[in-house]
Amino acid sequence: MSLRIVFATALLFCLLLNFQTQAMTLQAENLADTIPTEDRVELTTPDPEEIDTPSTRMTAFMDDILVNRQKERNPTKAALFSAVIPGAGQAYNGEYLKVGVIYGITGGLLYALDFNRHQYNRFNTAYELRLNEEEDEFINVIPNARGIRNIRDRYRKDMELTYIGLGLTYLFNVIDAFVAAHLASFDIDDDLSMQLRPTVIPGPQVSNAGVGLVFRF
């Protein structure tokens, strides 16, 4: 199993998840803008006396999450939270699913690191014993010291790649928290639009008809 392929796949999944989350948030905001004011229903958290069933508790919990996502975020604070505790910035932004993804990737990399380190130590010990012409655990499996050394170096390379993967995961965790917090407060004007319109392209002698891309602010 190639560690680089696993990490690249996980990183791509996080990027797609981030884009999907932002698209769903913008879609929900645009849909809310199309509802007449008199038909809108505000999300309110029930009083503690009214929360007496699991269904009402779950409804109140989901309402809190929705309201929490609509709050403005401080990108610097979100990045600082994730720098101190990985995933804390995502929790601050209200993106709780990303917290699980980050800890899942980190846990997998830590497991791979422990496995590769253990295997490296085994083959390194066997290699040193073989050089001293002493018996090792691979005496009946690997005929010479060069074979042991090649396997040891492979595990050392995988161990170094795992360290790089952990560093990149930590860096992505901080950057993602900062960008998500910034996009959460990014204002999209209702007057912003893009249209294709017929236009006339002036030439040195004869003007030509064409299609122009028009941005309206």
C-alpha positions as CSV (number, residue, x, y, z in Angstrom):
1,M,0.0,0.0,0.0
2,S,1.4,3.4,-1.1
3,L,1.2,5.9,1.7
4,R,1.3,8.8,-0.8
5,I,-1.8,7.5,-2.6
6,V,-3.7,7.2,0.7
7,F,-2.8,10.6,1.8
8,A,-3.6,12.2,-1.6
9,T,-7.0,10.6,-1.6
10,A,-7.8,11.8,1.9
11,L,-6.7,15.3,1.1
12,L,-8.8,15.3,-2.1
13,F,-11.8,14.1,-0.1
14,C,-11.3,17.0,2.4
15,L,-11.1,19.6,-0.4
16,L,-14.3,18.2,-2.0
17,L,-16.0,18.2,1.4
18,N,-15.1,21.8,2.0
19,F,-16.4,22.9,-1.4
20,Q,-19.6,20.9,-1.0
21,T,-20.2,22.5,2.4
22,Q,-19.7,26.0,1.1
23,A,-21.9,25.4,-1.9
24,M,-24.7,24.0,0.4
25,T,-24.4,27.0,2.7
26,L,-24.7,29.5,-0.2
27,Q,-27.6,27.6,-1.7
28,A,-29.5,27.6,1.6
29,E,-28.9,31.4,2.0
30,N,-30.1,32.1,-1.6
31,L,-33.2,29.9,-1.0
32,A,-33.9,31.8,2.2
33,D,-33.7,35.1,0.3
34,T,-36.5,34.0,-2.1
35,I,-39.0,33.3,0.7
36,P,-41.3,36.3,1.4
37,T,-40.6,37.9,4.8
38,E,-44.1,37.2,6.0
39,D,-43.7,33.5,5.2
40,R,-40.4,33.0,7.0
41,V,-40.2,31.1,10.2
42,E,-37.4,31.9,12.6
43,L,-35.4,29.1,14.2
44,T,-35.8,29.2,17.9
45,T,-34.5,26.9,20.6
46,P,-37.3,25.6,22.8
47,D,-37.5,26.5,26.5
48,P,-35.9,24.0,28.8
49,E,-39.3,23.1,30.2
50,E,-40.5,22.1,26.7
51,I,-37.5,19.7,26.0
52,D,-38.9,16.6,27.5
53,T,-38.5,14.1,24.6
54,P,-35.5,12.8,22.5
55,S,-37.1,14.3,19.4
56,T,-37.4,17.8,20.8
57,R,-33.8,17.6,22.2
58,M,-32.5,16.6,18.7
59,T,-34.5,19.4,17.1
60,A,-33.1,22.0,19.5
61,F,-29.6,20.6,18.9
62,M,-29.9,20.9,15.1
63,D,-31.3,24.5,15.5
64,D,-28.3,25.4,17.5
65,I,-26.0,24.1,14.8
66,L,-27.8,26.0,12.1
67,V,-27.8,29.2,14.0
68,N,-24.1,28.6,14.9
69,R,-23.2,28.3,11.2
70,Q,-24.8,31.6,10.4
71,K,-22.6,33.5,12.9
72,E,-19.6,35.5,11.6
73,R,-16.2,33.9,12.1
74,N,-12.8,35.3,13.0
75,P,-10.4,33.6,10.5
76,T,-7.4,34.4,12.7
77,K,-9.1,32.9,15.8
78,A,-10.1,29.8,13.8
79,A,-6.6,29.2,12.5
80,L,-5.2,29.7,16.1
81,F,-7.6,27.2,17.5
82,S,-6.6,24.6,14.9
83,A,-2.9,25.3,15.4
84,V,-3.2,24.6,19.2
85,I,-5.7,21.7,18.9
86,P,-6.2,20.1,15.5
87,G,-9.9,20.2,14.5
88,A,-10.8,22.9,17.1
89,G,-11.0,25.5,14.3
90,Q,-13.4,23.4,12.3
91,A,-15.5,23.0,15.4
92,Y,-15.4,26.8,15.9
93,N,-16.6,27.2,12.3
94,G,-19.5,24.7,12.9
95,E,-18.1,22.1,10.5
96,Y,-18.2,19.1,12.8
97,L,-17.9,16.5,10.1
98,K,-14.5,17.8,9.2
99,V,-13.3,17.3,12.8
100,G,-14.0,13.6,12.4
101,V,-12.2,13.5,9.0
102,I,-9.2,15.2,10.4
103,Y,-8.9,12.9,13.4
104,G,-9.6,9.9,11.1
105,I,-6.7,10.8,8.8
106,T,-4.4,11.7,11.8
107,G,-5.3,8.4,13.5
108,G,-4.5,6.4,10.4
109,L,-1.2,8.1,9.9
110,L,-0.2,7.6,13.5
111,Y,-1.0,3.9,13.2
112,A,1.1,3.7,10.0
113,L,3.9,5.5,11.8
114,D,3.9,3.1,14.7
115,F,3.8,0.1,12.4
116,N,6.7,1.4,10.2
117,R,8.8,2.3,13.2
118,H,8.3,-1.1,14.7
119,Q,9.2,-2.9,11.5
120,Y,12.2,-0.6,11.0
121,N,13.6,-1.4,14.4
122,R,13.1,-5.2,13.8
123,F,15.1,-5.2,10.5
124,N,17.7,-2.8,11.8
125,T,18.4,-5.1,14.7
126,A,18.5,-8.1,12.4
127,Y,20.9,-6.3,10.1
128,E,23.3,-5.4,12.8
129,L,23.3,-9.0,14.1
130,R,23.9,-10.3,10.6
131,L,26.9,-8.0,10.2
132,N,28.3,-9.4,13.5
133,E,27.7,-12.9,12.2
134,E,25.2,-13.6,14.9
135,E,21.8,-15.2,14.6
136,D,18.7,-13.1,14.0
137,E,15.0,-13.8,13.6
138,F,15.3,-13.8,9.7
139,I,18.2,-16.3,9.5
140,N,16.1,-18.9,7.7
141,V,14.0,-16.4,5.6
142,I,16.5,-13.8,4.3
143,P,19.8,-15.3,3.1
144,N,22.1,-12.3,3.3
145,A,22.5,-8.9,5.0
146,R,21.8,-6.9,1.9
147,G,18.2,-8.2,1.7
148,I,17.6,-7.2,5.3
149,R,19.1,-3.8,4.7
150,N,16.8,-3.2,1.6
151,I,13.7,-4.1,3.6
152,R,14.9,-1.9,6.5
153,D,15.4,1.1,4.2
154,R,12.0,0.6,2.7
155,Y,10.4,0.9,6.1
156,R,12.5,3.9,7.0
157,K,11.3,5.6,3.8
158,D,7.7,4.8,4.7
159,M,8.2,6.1,8.2
160,E,9.6,9.4,6.8
161,L,6.7,9.8,4.4
162,T,4.3,9.3,7.4
163,Y,6.0,12.1,9.2
164,I,5.5,14.3,6.1
165,G,1.9,13.2,5.9
166,L,1.3,14.2,9.5
167,G,2.9,17.6,8.9
168,L,0.8,18.2,5.8
169,T,-2.4,17.1,7.6
170,Y,-1.6,19.6,10.4
171,L,-0.9,22.4,7.9
172,F,-4.1,21.6,6.0
173,N,-6.1,21.6,9.2
174,V,-4.9,25.2,10.0
175,I,-5.4,26.5,6.5
176,D,-8.8,24.9,6.1
177,A,-10.0,26.5,9.4
178,F,-8.8,29.9,8.2
179,V,-10.3,29.7,4.7
180,A,-13.6,28.3,6.0
181,A,-14.0,31.1,8.6
182,H,-13.2,33.7,5.9
183,L,-15.7,32.3,3.5
184,A,-18.4,32.0,6.2
185,S,-18.5,35.8,6.4
186,F,-17.9,36.4,2.7
187,D,-20.8,38.5,1.4
188,I,-22.2,37.8,-2.0
189,D,-24.3,40.8,-3.3
190,D,-27.6,39.9,-4.8
191,D,-26.9,42.3,-7.7
192,L,-23.8,40.3,-8.8
193,S,-24.6,38.5,-12.0
194,M,-22.9,37.2,-15.2
195,Q,-24.6,37.3,-18.6
196,L,-23.8,36.6,-22.2
197,R,-24.9,39.5,-24.4
198,P,-24.5,40.4,-28.1
199,T,-21.9,43.0,-28.6
200,V,-20.2,44.9,-31.4
201,I,-16.4,44.6,-31.6
202,P,-14.9,47.7,-33.3
203,G,-12.3,47.1,-36.0
204,P,-9.9,49.3,-37.9
205,Q,-12.3,49.4,-40.9
206,V,-15.4,47.3,-40.2
207,S,-17.1,46.5,-36.9
208,N,-17.8,42.8,-36.2
209,A,-20.7,41.3,-34.3
210,G,-19.9,38.9,-31.4
211,V,-20.9,37.7,-28.0
212,G,-19.6,39.5,-24.9
213,L,-19.4,38.4,-21.2
214,V,-21.0,41.0,-19.0
215,F,-20.5,41.2,-15.2
216,R,-23.0,43.3,-13.3
217,F,-22.3,44.5,-9.7
